[in-house]
């Protein structure tokens, strides 16, 4: 797309998850700094059997939102593949990613050949002194 402002899509799952919330907050701040439009597409896990067996047969209804982003309305697409596809085999996630072959894609929380990615260093964060002190103050031993 060629507009004065970039249109950036962000595919996420489960907006109440703190990691998803953090990514959305960071993406919104970056989009503001770039003077870009950020469109968040809140679906669910690609594998509906992941969470609640009573609700999961209906996840496909949430996930139709993933059909709305593409080259006709987005300049870039960021996909939290580590969350929305966390129970799928790599081949299944890559099949999902190929649907967006005409749009530059950045994967978040997992790496896939041919795509740029952002990974988080959770181990380092858990081992940091500040975090360890905070956990110790919350946990009574």
Protein Blocks (a to p, Z undefined) as FASTA:
>chain_A
ZZfbdcdddddehjlbmklmmmmmmmmmmmmmnopacdddddddfblmlmmmklmmmmmm
mmmmmmmgcfklpfbdcddfklmmmmbcfklmmmmmmmmmmbccddehiacehiacdddd
fklmmmpmklmmmmmmmpcZZ
